[in-house]
Amino acid sequence: MDGLIYAYHVPNSTGQQQYTQARLAALQEQRKLRKASQEESSEHIERTVSGESTKSGTSKERLHQRDDRYGVMEHLRANTSSSSSSSNHSEHVHRVLLNNPFELRHGRRYLRELPYPLPCDLAELHRQSLRTLLGCRVFGRAICSPNVAKAVPRKVLEIGCGSGYWSSMCHDYFCSLKYPKASFTGLDVAPLAPDLKKQGLDWTFVQHDLRRIPLPFDDEAFDLVMLKDLSLALPLGAPFQRFLDETIRILRVGGTLEIWESDHVLRSLLPHPPPPVSKQPLDQETAARTATFLIAPGTPFAPAQNKYLQHASAWISEALDRRQLPPLPCARIAQVLYQEPDALGDVGIRRVAIPLGELRWERETVRTAVDSPMSNKGKTKMSENPLTADQAALRQTALLTVLQMIESMEPLLKEVSGKNSEEWSHWWASMMADLLDPARGSLNGECLEVGAWWATKLPE
């Protein structure tokens, strides 16, 4: 900025020329002094590192002072990575983020200086709450681990809690088990959650950037830790592995770690998938009641058939790949947990496909059944609508969250698709008209895939 000359500070005519010349000469002199100072500092560092004799003026303390002054700490970064100055700077940046975590981009509110690609406004919080509600419905409860129902946790932590809606749902589930005394803690970089104490929860909110290790909790502080929808906040790989190690640290021995996630790229469920063998009859009952499908290794899938969802899935995949985020996190979480055999045991998995609309082969199956000579009741009603009102509403909600996800990713998808604002608006309007009109029958088995994974912490 010192090279800029602002016109409204400068006199006119001859005075202007004299001012400009004097200002340029002063800037040139400043550059010379700065360059000489940097050369002196670099020479000083080289003498010290090479072991040459130095006087008191070149002591280690003065070397650090000189480095801090002229900004050449890069030369000694390998030896001073844990220096107090670096720690103080990192703490300052963290505090600034916590005090002002939001910024306005593309007309929506986003987290400031974080790689998280989704907005953090009311519309996105609503979508996340609907996903949580869908998970609780298709899983049949707020926690899938069977150990939780046997011994209800006393201290629960939800990392990346957002609005805290899952904690509220889990509290209701514990109350249904006649155990309303569990305490809940929510952690997030932004204070989005309301005061859940007003809803009867023993609730504490901790504001913290979950990428910042260690987390602000003692060893074995919690009986249950929930990680929900964090695939876009922490990429699977080295960052997630460090975070997982930290999560295991704060979980007590015998405690439960549970992860909920959904895929961002859509696939189509092929007709008549064979029912997977489940050791839990409740899972099969829940799938039948909600008209969803349990996913097993042999479940037949194909890429999305609808042209708009094909385009959206391809753009989402490319946009997330560019940011080193997983488009299909559900395929990788189990592997991450199984890689911790010394720390985690009793790993369990439950994956569910939620169709986004009525499946053609469902209607054909029902019509065949009611047209059978053995059946003579309810023929017309069943053939017109094989889904109950609740089942149809659940699928409509799943479709709504998919459309909201595409809307939340609009800036990323416009970038990878190359569409301008007018082209995107036309594509968006055509997609909405196609997908929200049941008469068109444009959905061909496309599903929202959700999953739950859980494990128990083992003694050392």
N, C-alpha and C positions, 0 to 999 in steps of 0.2 A: 504493500500500500504506500510505502514511502516514495515510490516512483511516480505517483499520480500528482498532478498539479490541478487543483480545483479552480475553475474559471471564476466562481463567485468570490474567491479570496484574492484575486489578482487585480492590480491597478490597470488602468487603460493606457493605450498608446505607448509612449516612450517608457513610462514607468513600468508598463507590463513587460516590455522586453528586458529591462534591467532586472526586474524581479525574476523572470524566467531563467536568465543566465545565472544569476546568483543562486537560485534554487538548484539548478542542474550541477553547478560547481560544488555545492554543499553535499548533494547526493553522491557525487563521485568521490569526494573526500571520505564520506561515511563508508562507502564500499571498500576503499583502500584500507581503512582502519580495521574493518571487519575481517577482510582477507588476511591482513597481517596478524591479527589476533588468532585466527583459526590456524594459520601456519605455525605460529609460536606454540599453540596448544598441542598440535599434532606432533611437533618435534619434541616437546616436553614428554609426551606419552611414550614415544619411541625410546627415548633415553631411559625412562624409568623401567619399561618392560625388558629392555636388553640388559639391565643390571649395571649400567654405568653409575659411577659415583655421583651422588646428588647431595645437595645441601639441604638445610632445613626447609628452604622454600619450595622444594620439590618432594615433600613428604607425601604419603598416601592420602592424607586428609586433604592437603591442598590440591592434589591431583583430582580428587573427586569434586572439589569445589570448582576448579577450573573447567572440568568436563561439564558440570551442571550449568555453568555460566554460558559456555559457548555451544552447548548442544551437540557434543561429539561422543556421547556415551556409547554409541554404536561400536566403537573400537574395543570396548571392554564388556560388551553385553554377555559374553559367555561366562565371565567371572563375576558379574554383578547382577544376575537376573533376579536375585532375591533381595536386592538393596531396598532400603527403607524408602528412598525417593520413588522408586517404581511402585512399591506397595501403596504409598500415599496417593500417587497419581491414579492408580487403579481404583482405590477406594473413593477418591473424589469423583471419578467418572461414574462409578456405580451409584453414588449418592445423587448426582445430577439426574441420572436416568430414573431413579425411584421418585424423585421430587417432581419430575416433569416427563412422564413416560409416553405421552402422546404427541402426535403431530398430524396435521391435515394433509392428505394426499388424495388426488383423484376424487375430491368431494367426499371422502370418508375418513374416519379416524383410524390411524395405524399406530403401532408401537414405534417409538423413536429409536433409531440406531440399532435395530435388531433385525436379523434375517427372516423373521417370521413373516410369511407372505400374505396372510389374511388380515383383514381389518379387525378392529376391536370396537365396533359400534353396536348399537342396539339390534340391528338386523342380524349381524353375525352371532351375537350372543343368543338371539332367539333360535337360530339354526342349530347352534351347539346344544341348547337345551332340548330341542326336538330330537337330536341324535341320542342324547342321554335317555330321554323318555322311550325312544324306540328300543334302545338296548335293554332297558329294564323290562319292557313288554316281551320282547322275543326271547330273553334269557329267563324270564319268569321271576326275577328278583334283582336287587341292586348289587349283589355279590354272587359270583358263580362258584367260588371255592367252597366245597362241601365242609371244610373245616370250620368255616365261620359260623355256620348254623349250629355246629356242635359246641363251640366255645366262642360266644360273641365277644369281639374285641372291646377292650376298654378305651384304647387310645387309637384314633384313626387319623391318617394324614392323606389329604388329597393334593397332589403336586400338579401345578397348572390348573388351579381350581376354577378360574374364570368367575362366573357368577355364583359358584358354590351350589349349583342345582343338584349335582350328584350327591353331595354331602347331605342335602335335605332329603333326597330320595332314600339314601342309605339309613338315615335316622328313622324314617317311616318304616323301613323294612325291619330294623332292630326293634322298633316298638311293636310290630306285629309278632315278633318272637318274645314279647313280654320282657324286653330289656331296653328301657329308654335312657340308661345312664351313661352311654358311651360319650366320650368327648371327641370333638372333631377339630382338626386344624387344617386350614387351607393355605397354600403357598402359591403366590403368583407375583409377577413383576409389576402388575398394575392392580390397583385396588378396585376391582370390578364387582366384588361380592358385597351384597348388603349385610347388615348386621343380623345374622341368622339367630342370634339370641332371642330376637323378638318372635321367632317361630318356635321357640322352646328348645333350641339346640344349645348344648354346651360347646360354644364356637369360639375359635381364635383364628385371626387372620395374620399371616406373616408375609410382608412384602419383601421379595427377594428374587433376583435373577437366577433361575434354576441352572443356568450354564456356569454360574459362579460356585466353584467348589472350594471348601466344604460347605454343605448346607448348614444353616444355623440351628442344628439340633444335636443333642447328645447321642452317644452310642446307644443302640437298642432302646430308643425312646418311644417306638410305636409298635402296636400289635398288628396293625394293618396299614399298608401303604398302597394307594391307588394311583396308577399312572393312566390317564385317560386322554386320548386324542393328542398325543405329544409328537407324532411322527413329523409334523411340519415345524415343530419347535426345536427338536433335536434329531439330526439325521442319524440313522442307524450306521454304526461303525465305531471308530475310536471315540468321538464325543459321547455317543450313547453308552459305550462301555464304561467310560469314566463315571458317567452319571449313574449307571446301574450299580457300580461298585459302591458309590456313595449311598445309594438307596438301601443296599443290603446292610451297610454299616449302621444306619439308624433304625433298622428293623430288628426286633428282639428275636432271639432264638425260638423257633416254633411259630413265629409270626407269619403272616401271609402277605405276599406281594401279588397284586393283581393288575393286569394291563388290559385296557379296552381300546380297540382301534377299529377303523373302517378303511377300506380301500378307496382310493381317489379315482381310479380308472374302473370303468364298468365292464362287466362281461354278461353274456346271455346264458341262462340256464337252459340246457337242452331238454326236450320232452321226456317225461316219465323217468326222472332220476331214481335209481334204486335207493331205498331207505338205508342209511348207514346203520351199522350195528352199534348200539349205544348201551353202555353199562348203566345208564341212568334213565329209567322209565319216565321220569319227570321231564327230561329233555324231549322225548318223543311226544309226550302229551302236550307240552307247550308248543311244539312245532305244529301239531295238528290243530290246536286251538287258535293259533295266530295265522295259519295258512302260510307258514314259512318252511324252509327246507334246511335241514342240517347238512353241513358240508363235510364230506369225507374225502380221502385221497382219490377215490374213484368217481366222485361226482362229475358228471359230464358238463363242461362249459365250452362256449365258443365266444369269439369277440362280439362286441355289441353289434346288433343288426340294424338298429335305427341310424340313419345317416347323420342326424344331428348329434346323437350321443357318440357315434364313431368319431366325428370331428372333435367334439369336446374332449373325449378321452385321449386322442392323439395329441392335442394341444396341451392338456394337463400333464401328460407324460413327459413331453419335451420341456415344458416350463419347469417342472420339478427336477428333471435330470440336470438342467442347467444350474440349479441351486443345490445339487447333490442331496436332494430329498427323495424319499422312496414313493413312487406312485402306487405301489402295491405292498404296503407294510405288513399286511396280514400274512404274507408268505414267508416272512423272515423272523417274526418275533419268537416263535417256538425255538428256532435254532439258537437265538441269543440266550434263551433261558437254559437250554440243554448244554450250553458251553460253560455253565457254572456248576458242575457236578459236586464240587467240594463245598459250595455255599448254598445251593438250592436243590430241593428234592420234591417229590410228589408233584411233578409238573402236570398240569391239566390243561386241556384245550377244548374250546367250544366255538365253532364257527357256524354262522347262519347266513343264508341267502334270503333277502327280502325282495320279492318281485315288485317292480314299480307299477305294475298294472295287472289286469286279469290275463292269465295265460290261456292261449287258445286251446291247448290240449287239456286244460282243466275243464273247460266247458264241454269239450268232446267226450271226456270221460264221464261227466255227469249225465250228459244226454244219452249216452249208451246205457248207463245204469237205469235211468228212468224209463227208457223205451223197452226195457226187458219185460217179457211176459210176466215175470215174478213181481213186478212193481206196478201198481196202479194208483198210487196216491202222490199228490204233489208234483205231478209230472211237469206242468206248465211253469210253476213257480221255481222249481229247481233248475230247469233248463234255461230259464231267463237269467238267473243270477246264482251261480254256485257259491259265491262268497257271502258271508254275513256282513252286516253293516260295519261291525268292528274290524273285521278283516280287510274290507275295502278301504276303510279309513286309515288303517295302518299302512297299506300300500301307497295310498295317496300322500300320506305324511312322508314316507320314504322318498317318493318322487319330488315332493316339495323341497326336501333338504338337498337333493341332488341339484335341483335348479338353483337353489340359493347358493350352493357351493360354486357353481359355474359363475354366478353373478359376482360373488365375492372375489373370484379370481380374474375378473374381467380385464384389469390392466395387464396381467401376465399373459392371458390368452390372446389379447389383441396384439401384443408384442410378437409372440411366436407365430400367430396366424398371418400377420402382415395386414390385417384389416384396419382401415381407418374408422373413425367414429360412426360415419354414416353407414358403412358396410356392416359394422358390428351390430348396429341397431336393427338393420334389416334382417340379419341372420338371427338375432335374438328373438325378434317378433315372430319370424317364421317357425323357429323351434318351439316357442311357447304355444303357438296355434296348433302345431302338430302334436305335441305331447299332452296337452291338457284337454284335447277333444277326444273322449272315449270312442266316439263314433268312427274315428279314422282307423282305429286299431293299429296304430303305428308302432306300438311296443311289441317286441318279439322275444320275450323272456329276459329282458335286461333286469339285473338285480343290483341292489345295494348289498355288499358283502360286509358283515360286521363280525367281530370276533372277540373272545375273552380268553385270556391266558392267566394261569395262576401257579404259584409255587410256594413252598414252605422253606423258611430259613433253617439250615442245618447247624448243629453245634460244630465248633471248630475241631 
